[in-house]
Amino acid sequence: MEKELAGRSAETKALIQKNYVKLGLAVSLCYMGCYIGKTILSAFTPRLTELGVFVKDDIGTMGFALFLAYGAGQLVNGILGDYFNPKKYSCIGLLLSSVLVTLSPLVADSFDSVTPSIALWAVIGFSSSMLWGPLTAIVADNSSGRASRKIMLALNGSLVAGNLVAYLISAIVSALFENWRIAFYISGASMLSCMVLCFGILTLLEKRGLIVCAAGRSRKKLTDGKKTEKLTLSLLARHAFFTTVVYTMVNGFVRNAVSFWIPTYIKETFAVGDSTASVITMIMPILNFLGTMLGLKLLTLRIFRGSEHILCASLFGTTFIMFGIVFALGQLGVFFLPLSMVCIFIAAAAQNSACNMIYAVFVFRFKNTGRISAFTGGLDSSAYLASAIGTKTIGLVASAIGWNMTVGFWGVVTLAGFLACVASALISRKNGVLNSAE
């Protein structure tokens, strides 16, 4: 393997660039499977609460456990992703997650206490965290420049696709089946299919010499001849890493914690059925991806100066305004459901676009450190720590003071993210690194 890595010619590297579509497809399938498993609990929450399988507070605790374990796992698995074969590591994570999601109804049926289900979803969260850092490492090792951004865009799109599949499963099962367990069986089977396809494509590309999924010391061969940087506090501070962590956490709160409760919010606020809530929510992933694509286009506009921080400030500002409008419409009844949902869709799309700026643009500032899996995993860990706390908090706040005041709470949190974006842009400008790395 080391001989193969050291001997990669310029011709081979050019061939890799031409085959980034296949690489993007493989990693996207893997990550899509991950998000099917992570989203199905949220998508199916209205049905589960209606049938009395779980109460709202129980599901909030499961979501808290899922996101907390996922966030902690991102830190651990991001570091390990730099030392183990990233293809095998990520596929093992998805395989384990698919088995556990499939078994989740059995756990719920076998115990009177909700504690085993909470523990199960925590393990699902940890196993799901075995994907992001290693998959990013595969992309970083086998692409560069615009190709990297396009693959990371595809990876973000797979997140959207995974959400969409989970909501579709929820809508179909809610409409056609009395047995709620079928939703989790179908989700587990879909995840397993994604894993098999990903592993097969990556293995085929490896055998053809188009990519290298290297582990440990072998990965160092990939940076031979390249300028390397140490991942120091000075480097992090110069690129406004610490304020970026703040708005990354707010982004995680909105993208994950808020989105987790959106189906329930729609059902309880506007008195619609389970399948109707699922169908409405299915629109959101599609618009999220369109927003993500638009974000990359906006980054090239002169007004944003090629800075992901400045663009993110505008995206957080948009989200804040949208939540403000939803809050104002909250007391006006179901007649304003379409307008409220448009605002929520715009807010969600803006935050998904901001997420893509963080992971497809900002993290690649640190590509030459050779520790991108650990770096990306740590950053994502902070986002999911906020997601875990937010998921539990939103459930408690909604139960205590109602959904409309909860929307106001979302707006306050989003404002903090906007201020952190502005601070990041000012720090980057002061240090002469305002423009994003190519």
C-alpha positions in Angstrom: 0.0 0.0 0.0 2.8 2.5 1.0 4.6 1.9 -2.3 1.3 2.5 -4.2 0.7 5.8 -2.4 4.2 7.0 -2.9 4.1 6.3 -6.6 1.0 8.2 -7.5 1.8 10.1 -10.7 0.4 13.4 -11.9 -1.5 11.4 -14.6 -3.1 9.3 -11.9 -4.1 12.3 -9.9 -5.7 13.9 -12.9 -7.6 10.7 -13.5 -8.9 10.9 -9.9 -10.2 14.4 -10.5 -12.1 13.2 -13.5 -13.7 10.4 -11.5 -14.8 12.6 -8.5 -18.5 11.9 -9.5 -18.1 8.3 -8.7 -16.3 9.1 -5.4 -19.0 11.6 -4.6 -21.7 9.0 -5.2 -20.1 6.5 -2.9 -19.6 8.7 0.1 -23.0 10.3 -0.5 -24.7 6.9 -0.4 -23.0 6.1 2.9 -24.0 9.4 4.5 -27.6 9.2 3.2 -28.0 5.9 5.0 -26.7 7.5 8.2 -29.4 10.2 8.0 -32.2 7.8 7.2 -31.5 6.2 10.6 -30.9 9.5 12.4 -34.1 11.1 11.1 -36.7 8.3 11.2 -37.3 8.8 15.0 -38.1 12.5 14.4 -40.1 11.9 11.3 -42.2 9.3 13.0 -42.6 11.1 16.3 -46.2 12.3 15.7 -47.3 8.7 15.0 -45.5 7.3 18.0 -47.0 9.9 20.4 -50.5 9.4 18.9 -50.4 5.6 19.4 -49.0 6.1 22.9 -45.8 4.2 22.2 -43.9 7.0 23.8 -44.8 10.4 25.3 -43.3 13.6 24.0 -40.8 13.9 26.8 -39.5 10.4 26.3 -38.9 11.0 22.6 -37.2 14.3 23.5 -34.8 12.3 25.8 -34.2 9.8 23.0 -33.3 12.7 20.7 -31.1 14.2 23.4 -29.3 10.8 23.8 -28.9 10.4 20.0 -27.4 13.8 19.4 -25.3 13.8 22.6 -23.7 10.4 21.7 -23.4 11.5 18.1 -21.5 14.6 19.1 -19.2 12.9 21.6 -18.6 10.2 19.0 -17.7 12.7 16.4 -14.8 13.8 18.5 -13.6 10.3 19.3 -14.2 8.8 15.8 -12.9 11.9 14.0 -9.5 11.3 15.7 -9.6 7.5 15.1 -10.6 8.2 11.5 -7.0 9.5 10.9 -5.5 6.2 12.0 -7.8 3.5 10.6 -8.9 2.7 7.1 -11.7 5.3 6.5 -13.7 3.2 4.1 -13.9 0.2 6.5 -14.4 2.4 9.5 -17.4 4.4 8.0 -19.0 1.3 6.6 -18.8 -0.6 9.9 -20.5 2.4 11.5 -23.4 2.4 9.1 -23.7 -1.4 9.3 -24.0 -1.3 13.1 -26.5 1.6 12.9 -28.7 -0.2 10.4 -28.9 -3.3 12.7 -29.7 -1.2 15.8 -32.5 0.8 14.0 -34.0 -2.4 12.8 -34.0 -3.8 16.4 -35.4 -0.6 18.0 -39.1 -1.8 17.9 -38.0 -5.0 19.6 -36.4 -3.0 22.4 -39.5 -0.8 22.8 -41.8 -3.9 23.0 -39.6 -5.9 25.4 -39.3 -3.4 28.2 -41.9 -1.4 30.2 -39.3 1.2 30.9 -38.2 3.7 28.3 -34.6 3.6 29.5 -33.4 0.8 27.2 -34.8 2.7 24.2 -32.9 5.8 25.3 -29.7 3.8 25.6 -30.3 2.2 22.2 -30.6 5.5 20.5 -27.5 6.7 22.2 -25.6 3.8 20.7 -27.1 4.5 17.3 -25.9 8.1 17.7 -22.4 6.9 18.5 -22.2 4.4 15.6 -23.5 7.0 13.2 -20.7 9.3 14.2 -18.2 6.8 12.7 -19.0 8.2 9.2 -18.4 12.0 8.9 -14.8 12.4 9.8 -13.5 9.4 7.8 -15.7 10.3 4.8 -14.3 13.8 4.8 -10.8 12.3 5.0 -11.5 10.2 1.9 -12.6 13.3 0.0 -9.7 15.4 1.2 -7.1 12.7 0.3 -8.5 12.1 -3.2 -9.6 15.5 -4.5 -8.8 19.2 -4.2 -10.1 22.7 -5.0 -13.5 22.8 -6.8 -13.7 19.1 -7.0 -13.5 18.9 -3.2 -16.3 21.5 -2.8 -18.5 19.7 -5.3 -18.1 16.4 -3.5 -18.8 18.0 -0.2 -21.9 19.6 -1.8 -23.0 16.1 -2.8 -22.3 14.9 0.7 -24.5 17.7 2.0 -27.1 16.7 -0.6 -27.0 13.1 0.7 -28.0 14.5 4.1 -31.0 16.1 2.5 -31.8 12.9 0.6 -31.6 10.8 3.8 -34.0 13.2 5.5 -36.4 12.9 2.5 -36.3 9.1 2.5 -37.0 9.0 6.3 -40.0 11.4 5.9 -41.2 9.4 2.9 -41.1 6.2 4.9 -42.9 7.9 7.7 -45.7 9.2 5.4 -46.2 5.9 3.7 -46.3 3.8 6.8 -48.6 6.3 8.6 -51.0 6.2 5.7 -51.0 2.5 4.8 -50.0 0.5 7.9 -51.3 0.1 11.4 -48.0 -1.5 12.5 -45.7 1.4 13.4 -42.7 -1.0 13.6 -42.6 -1.3 9.8 -41.1 2.2 9.5 -38.0 1.1 11.4 -37.7 -2.1 9.6 -37.7 -0.3 6.2 -35.3 2.3 7.5 -32.8 -0.3 8.7 -33.0 -2.2 5.3 -32.5 1.1 3.4 -29.4 1.9 5.5 -27.9 -1.6 4.9 -28.4 -1.2 1.2 -26.6 2.2 1.2 -23.7 0.6 3.1 -23.3 -2.2 0.6 -23.4 0.1 -2.4 -20.9 2.5 -0.8 -18.4 -0.2 0.1 -18.7 -1.8 -3.4 -18.1 1.5 -5.3 -15.2 2.5 -3.1 -13.6 -0.9 -3.4 -14.0 -0.8 -7.2 -12.4 2.6 -7.4 -9.5 1.5 -5.2 -8.8 -1.6 -7.3 -8.7 0.6 -10.4 -6.2 2.9 -8.8 -8.6 5.9 -8.8 -8.7 6.5 -5.1 -6.7 5.5 -2.0 -8.4 4.9 1.3 -5.3 5.0 3.5 -4.9 4.5 7.2 -2.3 5.5 9.9 1.2 6.1 8.6 0.2 5.2 5.1 -1.9 8.4 5.0 1.2 10.5 5.4 2.4 9.4 2.0 -0.5 11.3 0.5 1.0 14.6 1.7 4.5 14.0 0.5 5.8 17.0 -1.5 3.0 19.2 -0.1 3.3 22.1 2.3 2.2 21.0 5.7 1.0 23.0 8.7 0.7 22.2 12.3 -2.7 22.4 13.8 -1.8 25.0 16.4 -3.9 27.4 18.6 -2.3 30.2 16.6 -3.5 28.8 13.3 -7.0 28.2 14.7 -7.2 31.8 16.2 -6.0 33.3 12.9 -8.9 31.7 11.0 -11.5 32.7 13.7 -12.0 29.0 14.7 -13.3 29.7 18.2 -16.1 32.1 17.1 -16.8 29.8 14.2 -17.4 27.0 16.8 -20.1 29.3 18.4 -22.1 29.7 15.2 -21.5 26.0 14.3 -23.2 25.1 17.5 -26.1 27.4 16.8 -26.3 25.9 13.3 -26.4 22.5 14.8 -29.2 23.6 17.1 -31.4 24.9 14.3 -30.6 22.2 11.7 -31.0 19.3 14.1 -32.8 20.2 17.3 -35.4 22.5 15.7 -35.8 20.2 12.6 -36.3 17.2 15.0 -39.5 18.8 16.4 -40.8 20.3 13.1 -43.2 17.4 12.3 -44.7 17.6 15.9 -44.8 21.4 15.7 -46.8 21.3 12.5 -49.2 18.6 13.8 -49.9 20.3 17.2 -50.0 23.9 16.0 -52.1 23.5 12.9 -54.1 20.4 13.8 -53.2 18.3 10.8 -52.9 14.5 10.5 -49.7 12.4 10.9 -49.3 11.7 7.2 -50.1 15.3 6.2 -47.4 16.6 8.6 -44.9 14.1 7.1 -45.8 15.1 3.6 -45.4 18.8 4.4 -42.1 18.2 6.1 -40.8 16.2 3.1 -40.6 19.4 1.1 -38.0 20.8 3.5 -35.1 18.5 2.6 -35.5 19.4 -1.1 -35.5 23.1 -0.4 -32.6 22.6 2.0 -30.5 21.2 -0.8 -31.5 24.0 -3.2 -30.5 26.5 -0.5 -27.1 24.7 -0.2 -26.5 25.0 -3.9 -27.5 28.6 -3.9 -25.0 29.3 -1.0 -22.0 28.2 -3.1 -23.2 30.5 -5.9 -23.6 33.4 -3.5 -20.1 32.9 -2.1 -18.7 34.1 -5.5 -20.6 37.4 -5.3 -18.5 40.5 -4.6 -20.7 41.5 -1.7 -19.6 38.5 0.3 -15.9 38.9 -0.7 -15.4 35.1 -0.9 -15.8 34.9 2.9 -17.9 32.0 4.3 -18.2 34.1 7.5 -19.8 37.1 5.8 -22.2 34.8 3.9 -23.1 32.9 7.0 -23.9 36.2 8.8 -26.5 36.9 6.1 -27.9 33.4 6.3 -28.3 33.5 10.1 -29.9 37.0 9.7 -32.4 35.5 7.2 -33.2 32.7 9.6 -33.7 35.1 12.5 -36.2 37.2 10.3 -38.1 34.0 9.3 -38.5 32.9 12.9 -39.7 36.3 13.7 -42.4 36.1 11.1 -43.5 32.7 12.2 -43.7 33.9 15.8 -45.9 36.9 14.7 -48.2 34.5 12.8 -48.4 32.0 15.6 -51.6 33.2 17.1 -53.5 33.6 13.8 -54.5 29.9 13.2 -54.3 27.3 10.5 -55.2 29.8 7.8 -51.6 31.0 7.9 -50.1 27.5 7.8 -48.8 28.0 4.2 -47.0 31.3 5.0 -45.6 29.9 8.3 -44.3 26.8 6.5 -42.7 28.9 3.8 -40.8 30.9 6.4 -39.7 27.7 8.2 -38.5 26.2 4.9 -36.5 29.3 4.1 -35.0 29.3 7.6 -34.0 25.6 7.3 -32.6 26.1 3.8 -30.5 29.1 5.0 -29.1 27.0 7.9 -28.3 24.1 5.6 -26.4 26.5 3.3 -24.5 27.8 6.3 -23.6 24.2 7.3 -22.2 23.6 3.8 -20.1 26.8 4.2 -18.6 25.4 7.4 -17.8 21.9 6.2 -17.2 22.4 2.4 -15.3 25.7 2.7 -14.1 26.6 6.2 -12.7 23.1 7.2 -10.6 23.0 4.0 -8.6 25.9 5.3 -6.9 23.3 7.5 -6.5 20.6 4.8 -2.7 20.8 4.9 -2.5 19.8 8.6 -3.2 16.2 7.7 -5.6 16.0 10.6 -8.8 16.9 8.8 -10.8 13.9 10.1 -10.0 14.9 13.7 -10.6 18.6 13.0 -13.9 18.0 11.2 -15.1 15.5 13.8 -14.3 18.0 16.6 -16.2 20.8 14.9 -19.2 18.6 14.3 -19.0 17.4 17.8 -19.7 20.9 19.1 -22.6 21.2 16.7 -24.2 18.0 18.0 -23.6 18.9 21.6 -25.8 21.9 21.0 -28.2 19.7 19.1 -28.5 17.3 22.0 -29.1 20.0 24.6 -31.5 21.8 22.2 -33.6 18.7 21.4 -34.3 18.1 25.1 -34.8 21.8 25.8 -37.2 22.4 23.0 -39.4 19.5 24.2 -39.5 20.9 27.7 -40.0 24.5 26.6 -42.9 23.5 24.2 -44.6 21.6 26.9 -44.2 24.4 29.4 -45.0 27.6 27.4 -46.4 26.4 24.1 -45.0 26.3 20.5 -45.3 30.0 19.7 -43.0 31.1 22.5 -40.7 28.2 21.6 -40.4 29.7 18.1 -39.4 33.0 19.8 -36.7 31.0 21.7 -35.4 29.7 18.4 -35.1 33.3 17.2 -33.0 34.3 20.2 -30.6 31.5 19.7 -30.3 32.3 16.0 -29.4 35.9 16.9 -26.4 34.6 18.9 -25.2 32.7 15.8 -25.5 35.9 13.7 -23.3 37.8 16.1 -20.7 35.0 16.1 -20.6 35.1 12.3 -19.9 38.9 12.4 -17.2 38.4 14.9 -15.6 35.6 12.8 -15.6 37.9 9.7 -14.0 40.7 11.6 -11.3 38.5 13.1 -10.5 37.0 9.7 -10.3 40.4 8.1 -8.0 41.6 10.8 -5.7 38.6 10.2 -5.7 38.9 6.5 -7.5 35.6 5.8 -11.0 36.9 5.0 -11.3 35.1 1.7 -11.9 31.4 1.8 -9.2 29.0 0.9 -9.4 27.5 -2.6 
